[in-house]
Amino acid sequence: MKVVDGGILPEDSYRFQIVLDEECPLKVNYQTRSLEFFVEKPIHSPWPCLGQASVVTSGLSYASVATLAKDWLVKCETGHSQCKEKTTTVLPKRVLDVGTEDDKFVRLHHTSAGLDSYIALSYCWGYPNNNLTTTLPTIGERQAGIGWSLIPNTVCDAILLTRLLGFRYLWVDALCIIQDSFQDWEEEAAKMGAIYEGATLTLSATRAVSVDEGFIKPRDLTGHSVHEIPTEAPDGSMVSVFARVQFRHNEIIPSHLPPDPTNNPLVSRGWCFQERLLSRRTLHFLDKELIWECRCNYWCECRSGFHNLVNSASPFSQVLLDPSSHNLISVWQRLISEYSRRSFTKYSDTLPALAGILQKFEDMGAGTYCAGLWRENLVFQLLWVADLSGVDTKGDRNIGPSWSWTSTPFPISWPFEDSNNQIMEVEITHVDTVGSERIRLISSPQVRIRLRGKLVSAYLDLYEEIVYLYRCSSKQGINDAIEQASVEQYAQFHSDVPFTDDQPRSKKVSPEETVFCLLFYSRPQFNIQVSGFDSPPASEDGGTPNGTVWFGLVLRPSGEKSIYERVGIAEGELTSDEPGWFDEVDLEDAILV
């Protein structure tokens, strides 16, 4: 690939960039847009710098989708060894028998775990009352036959495509799981990852906000209209060159741009997270085009090339193909950081919707699962931080112990670097991982951790719109600390839920509340600014540190001796020549619930 910069331009001009990539459209990056020029496939381009692509039209038909999907499926099955490991798999417990083109009914089929190929559907339910479901009273009716007039548009589209693709069976959660049977739902939810992985292809209704909307329908290509430019080729013949604004693919393909769920709502939903990650092949129906994703490649309907991104698998697929070359705990943390930004209709689905991914990590050797985290290197995993500027994804519903990320309704991340020069200051002496499968996947509040470390009492206060933690236990002590403004006497507090909002939240702490701080780890710091928290990162290339940065959990007593719940984390700094928070503090046990 060659990039030609626009060079030095006058102040009233705009910089542009021309990108030349073999066999790809010629791209011109201008301000915030990228234009691409190409010759329509299958016409050969007479210019080496001007590659081929496809014209995307607003119209979308079952036949055109089936033709393109079959082409991609054959290409994947014959060319990707990692994708063609299984041609037939064990059928899910129930599937829809879609019949043939002439059939006026589809029926729910109990499979008895036979071997065959099937398609799976990933979609937004929307308003649950609008969806057609299977229940204990209706299961007989569903097995006898379901008339077209009852079937929502999204499921209708999936049925018709399944027929055209040459498959007999389709898996749709609302119809293949008995929705009013908790036992059946729990059993099938635990298999959800295997169901999507076993499907030959997953149809992802990415653009549809509800099951009633459907996904085979005209597309709005405003801003991406194609302009045909008749151009004389070197041999004197006339060739049509097409120009358009480049399609953005960031909803599906990894990019520096975050996904935008505005027109593709499925990318923001929690259940579809593992449905997509575990599917061997997914056909995404976006608002402007189709995108194919498999374990080895991305292909798009516009076929513009992505500048070599199409020649690599998704990050998670790379982990599945070679888990030994990845740090599985770090991969898990990245996935959970993204997953915690997804939304759910039912807060209790948070852990069941991860069951398939969890099973994969166990199979790859991640270790012992523990309430959304892993027993191995658990100390560092406990230092997650809630992003209170993000969307409240679950409401005030605790589905796990306070020390787990499942206890906050907000997006989370692990912003602190797990570096070699850190000193761990706390020891985990016991982890209670005993529990049934239901506790493990549905709810984990009973799991306790016993830690041994340095624990000090502290006091929270809101000062100039920032919440600080002070090494004292009274209002008078905090006033003295503020007057002295010493960096050793306060730390910044990162709350698990908003500190000042009016919502009643179980983990909310009040201003002027006395809490405890448990030291977790510390590391050398260079050039500490004693007036605040603006210090540069620690030096890696020599020099003498002039202080320490430390991190700890902020805990609230639960009412029983030595038992606490987490309410946030603290981040503080200590200069080398001053006494610290935890000097001359004895080790003691703290049980986190």
N, C-alpha and C positions, 0 to 999 in steps of 0.2 A: 504494500500500500504506500502511496506517495501523497504527501500533503503539500500543497502550494499555498503559501500565505499571501495575503493581499499586499504585504509590504507596508512601508511608511506612507500614511495618507494624510491629507490636510485635516485640520481639526473638525471641519464641518462635514467630513466624509465618514463612512462606516467601514470598518474592517470586514473583509470577507475571506473565506478559506475554500479552496477547491480540493476535494478529496478524490484521488484516483485509485481505484482498487480493481484489480483484474477480475473480469467477468461480472462486475457489479455496476450498478448505475453510477454515472458521474454525479458527485454531490457537491453542492455549493452551500456552505454554511454562511448565513448572513443574518446578523443580529441574533434574534432568538429562534430563527427558523432555518430549516435545511431543505433546499430544493434538490430534486434528483431528476436527471435526464437519462432516458433509456430507450432501447428498442424493444418492442413487445415480443415476448416469447411466442412461437418458436423461431421467429425470424432471426437470422444471423446478423450480428452487428458488423459493419465494415470498418468500424473504428475501434482499435484496441482499448482506448480509454473510456469507451461508452458501452457498458454491458447491457444485459437483458434484465427485464422484470415483467410483471404482469399488470394489466390494467384491472383495477378493482371497481366493480360496478355496484350501484346501490341495490339492485335486485338480487334476491337470494331465493333459490328454489331447492326443493328436496333433491331433484335430479342432479343439479350442479354441485351441491354439497356432497352427495354420494359419490359422484365421479372423482372429485378431488380427494375425498377421504380414502377411497379405494386405492388411488394412485399412491398416496402417502403410506397407507397400510402395507401395501406390497413392497414398497421401497424400504420400509422399516423392517419388515419380516425377513426380507432376503438380504439386507445389507448390514443389519445390526445384530451381532451375535449376542450382545447383552440383553436385547429386547425379545429375542425369539426363543428364550429358554423353555417357555411353556406355550404350547399351542392349544391344549385343552387342560382344564383344571377341574377340580371338584366344584360342582355347582353349589351356590348358596342354598340354604334350607328351602327357600321359596324364590321363585322368579316369575316374571310375567311371560307367558307363552303368547308371542305376538302374532302367531299364525302366518298367513300369506296375504298378499295384496287384496284378494277377494273376500277375506273374512271380515265380517261386520262386528265381531266381538274379539276381545282378548280375554284371557283368563289367568287367574293365579294358579300356578302349578307347584305342587309339593314335590321336590326333586328326589328325595331319598338319597341325597349326596351322590348322584351320578356324575359321570365325567362328560363335559361338553364345553363349548365356547359360549360366551355371553357378553353383552354390552352392559355397562353401568351408567347411571345418570347422576350427575352432580348439579344441584340447582338450589335456588332460594325457595323456601316454602311461601314466604310472605305471611299473610294472615293465616294462621293454622286452620281456622274454621273454613277457609276456602278450598282446602286441599281434600282430595279424595283419598281416604285411608281405609285400611283393613282393621277391623276390630273383632272382638270375640263374637258379637251378634251378626257381623256381616261377612265373616270369612267364608261361609258356605256360598253366599251370593257371588263373591269374588272368584271362587273356584268354578262356579257354574258358567260365568261369563260376564264381562263388563261392557256395556254398550258405549258407543262413541260419545253420545250426548253427555255422559257422566264424567268423561275424562278431561282434566284440565289441559290447556293448550300446550304447556311445556312437556307434559307426559305424552300428549298426542304427537308432537314433533319428534320426540325420541322414539316412539313406536314406529312411525313411518320410516324414519332413517334406519332403524334396526332392520326392518324388512328389506329396504333397498340395499343395505350393505350385505345382505345374505345371511343374517343371523336369526335364530329362532327365539332366543331368550334375552330378556332385558330385566335388569335389577333396579327397582325404584324403592327407596326406603319406606315411603308412606304406605305402599301397598304390600311390600314383602316382609314387613315387620308388623306384628299385631300391636297396634298403638295403645290399647288399653290393658295390655298384659305386661306388668312390670317385669315378670320373669322372662318373657320372650324378648322384651326390649333390652333387658340387661344382657342376655345371652348373645343376641345379635349385635348389640353395640360393641361388645368385646371382639367380635369377628369383623368389624367394619373395615379395618385396614386390610385384612386378608381378602375381603370381598372385592375391594377396588383393585388390589394388586392382582387378583386372579382374573379380572375382566380383560378381554382382548383389547378393548378400547373403552375409555370413559368419555361420554359426551358431557361437556361442561357448558351449561346455559349461563355463561358469565354475564351476559348483558341483561338478563331478565330479572326484574326486581321481585317477581312473585311467580307462583306456579301457573297462574292464569294468563300470564303475558305471552308465553311462547318465545322461541328464539330463532325460528325460521321466518323472517319477515324483512321488509325493506330496511336499508341502513341509511343513516344520514351522513353523507360524505361532504358536508359543508366544510370548506377549508382545504379539501383534498381533491378538488376537481382536476381532471386530467386535460392538458392542452396538447393537441397534436400539431407538430411542426414539420411539414414536408421539407426534407433536406437532401441536397445532392450529395451522393456518395462519391468516393474517389474514382470509381469506375464510370461515373456519369449517370448512374441510375438514381431514381428518387426513392428515398427511404423515409418512413414516418418516424420521427423522434418524438417521444412523449415527455412532458414535463409536469411535475406535481410537487406539492409539499410532501415531504417524507412522512410516512406513518410513524407514530410513536408506538413502541411495543413494550413500554415499561410496566404495563399491568401484568405481563407474563414473563418477559425476558429480563434477567438481572440488568440493572442500569443505575446510573448515578441519579436518575429521577425516581422518586417514590411512586408506587402505584396510585392511581387516582380512581377511587371506586364510584365516582359520580355517575358515570355511564356504564360501569361494569361492576354492579354491586356485589357479585359473588366473591370478588377478591377481598372483601372486608368481612366475610362471614367466617365464624369459627369452625364449623363442621367441614367446610370445603378445604381447610388447610391440609389435613391428613389425606383427604380424598385425592387431592392433587399430588401431594408428595409421594404417595405410595402407588398410584396408578402407573402401570407400565407405559401406557400411551394415553394422552388426553387430547381431544379436539376441542379447543376453546372457541366459543362463539362470542366474539367481542362486538362492540357496537359498530365498528367500522370494517372489520375483516376477520378471517379465520386464522388461528395459529395452532400448529401441531407441536406437541411437546412429548418427547419420549426419553428413555434413559440415556440416549446418545445425542440427540439433536433437537433443535427448534427449526421449524419451517413455517413460513408465513404466506398468506394468500397473495400479498403484493410481491413477494419473492425479490425483495430488494437487497438481501445479502447480509445485512447487519454488520458488515466489516468483520467477518470471521467469527462473530459470536455464534452463528449457526453451527459451527463445527465443534461445539463443546456441549456437554451435558449440563444440567442444572447443578449447583453446588451440592445439593443433597443427593442427587443421583451419583455424583462422583464419590461421595462417602459410601453409598450402598455398594458401589462396584469395587471399592478398595478401602474398607474400614480401617485396616491396620496402619495406613499412612496418615490418619487424621486423629486429632485429639477429640475423642467422642464427647467429653464433658464440655469442651468449648463449642463444639457443634451444637450440642443440646441447648446451651445458653443462647446462642444466636437464634436458634429456632424458637425458643420460648420468648425471647424479646420481640420477635415478629408476631408470634401467636397471641401474645397478651394484648395486642392491639386489635384483635378480631372481636367481633360482637356476637352475642348469643341472644336468642329469644328466651331460653331458660338458662339461668346461671348454673344450674346443676349439671349442665352438659360439658362444662369446661374440661374435666378430667376424662370422661368417656370419649370425648372427641379427640383425645390424644392416645387412646388405647393402642391403636395400630402402630403409631410411631414409637411408643414406649416398648412394644414387643420387639420392634426392629432393633432398638438400641440394646435391649437385653440380649438378643440373638448375636449382635455384633460384639458383645463383651464389655458393655459400659459399666457393668457391676450391679450393685443392689439398689433398686429403686426405692425412693423414700419421699413420698408426698410431694411429687413434682420435681424433686432433686435426686441426686445420686449419693450414696454413702461414701464413695471414693472422693476425696478432696472436698468433703462437705463443708468444711470450715469456710473456705473461700466462697462457695456457692451461697452461703447464708447472707453475704453482703450484696444482695440485690437492692436496687433503688427504684422506688415508684416514680413515674413521670406524672406529676400532678397537673401538668399542662395538657396532658393527653385526654382522650375521651374516656369517661367512666364506662367501661365495657360490660360490667356485670351488676352494677348496683351494690348495695351494702349487703353482700351475701358471702359469709365466710364458708368455704368448702374445704378448708384445710387448716392445719395448725398455724399459729400466728407467725412462725418463723419461715413459712413457705410463701412463695409468690402467689399461691392460690388464695391467700387471705386478703389480698387487696383487689379492688375492682379496676385499678388503673394499670396502664401499660408499665412494664418494668424493663430494666436492663441491668447489666453488670459493668458499670463504667470504670471500675478500679482495676488497674493492670495487675495481673498475677505475675509478678516479676521475681527474678532470682535473688534480689537483694532485700526482700522483705523478711521480717522476723515474725513468725506466728507466735502469738501471745496467749492462745487459748487452746485447750485440749478437749476433744469430744470423748467422754468416758463411756457413754452408752447411747444407743439409738434404738428406740422401740419400733421395729418394723413388722411386728406380728400383727396380722389382721387378715380378714377374709378378702377374696377377690373384690367383693362389693366395696369394702372399706378402701381398698387400694385404688380403685378406679372411680368410685362415685363420691366418696367422702373420706377425708383422712384427719379429722380433728383430734383423734385419740393419740396420734403419734407424738411421742415426747423425745426430747434430746436432753441429755445431762452434760453440761459443760463445766469445765474447771478453769478458772481464770481470775483476773483481778476485777473486782466489782466495786464501783464507787457510787454514792448517792449524788444526784445532780438536780438542777432546777431549770425548767423551761421558761423562756420569756420571749415575747415578740418585741423586737427593737428595730425601729425604722423599717418595718415590713419584712424583716428577716428573722427567722426563729433561731435563737441561740440556746445552747446548753451550757450551763454554768456549774462549775465545780463547787457547789454549795447546796444547802438544803433549806434556805429560807429567803424571804423577800429582802430582808436586810442584807443578807450575804450577796444577793444578786446586785443590789444597788452599789455595794462596795466594789464589786467586780467591774461594773460598768464605769464607775468613776476612775478606777485604775487603768482600764482599757488594756489589760495585759493579755497577750495572746495565749499565755499558759492557762488562763482562768476560764476561757470559753472555747466552745467548739461549735461548728455549724451543724444544725439538726436537719436531717432529711426525713420528713414524716411519711408514713405509709399511706395516709389519707390526708386530705386538706386540713390544715391547722385552724383555719379561721372561718370555714364555711358554716352554714346554719343547718346542714344535714345531720341527723342523728346517725352516727356511724360507730360500729362496735370497737374499732381500733383508734377512734379519735381521742387525742389527749387535749387537755385544757391548758390555756395559758396559766402560768404560775403553778403548774403541777409538779410535784416532786417525783422524780423517776430514778432509774439506776442506769449506769453505763458500764457495759462489759467490754473490756479491751480485747480486740481481736488480733490485729496485727499492726506492725509499725515498719517503717523503712527510712533510711537516711534521706535527708532533703538538703539541697544546696540553695544558698542565697535566700533563706527564709525572710519574708517581709513581716516583721513583727506586728505591723499594724493591721493585718488582715489575711485573707486567703487567696492572694494573687501570686503565689509562689510559682516559679518555673518548675518543670519536672526535674527529678533527680538526675545528676550527671552520670553518664555511663562511661566517660573517658578520663577518669582521674579527678583529682581535686579532693579537698577535705570538706565533708558535710558540716554545716553549722547548725544542724538541728535534725528533728525527726517529725515526720507526718504520721499520724496514727488514725486508725479506724476502729469503731466499736458498735455494738448493738445497743440501742436504747430500749430499756425494758420497763414494764410497769408491773408491780406486784399483783398477783392474781387473788390474793387473800390467804393462801396457804404458805407456810414457811418454805423459802427457797424456790418457790415456783413463780415464774414470770411469763408474761406474754410480750412479744416484740411489738413496738409501736413505730420504730424507725431506726436510722443509723446516724452515727455522729462521725464527723471528720474534723480533726484538730491538728495543731502544729505546736511543736516545742522547740525553743532555742536551746543550744547546747549548755549555756551557762545559767539556766534557771531550773528550779525544781518542777517536776511534772505532775500531772494528774494522778498517776498511778505509783509514784514513789512510795516506798515503805507500806504498800498495800499487800496484805496477805492473800494467797489464793483461797478461793472458796467455790463451792458447788452452786450451780444455778440450773434449775430444770425449766426448759422452755416448752410451753404448750401451745 
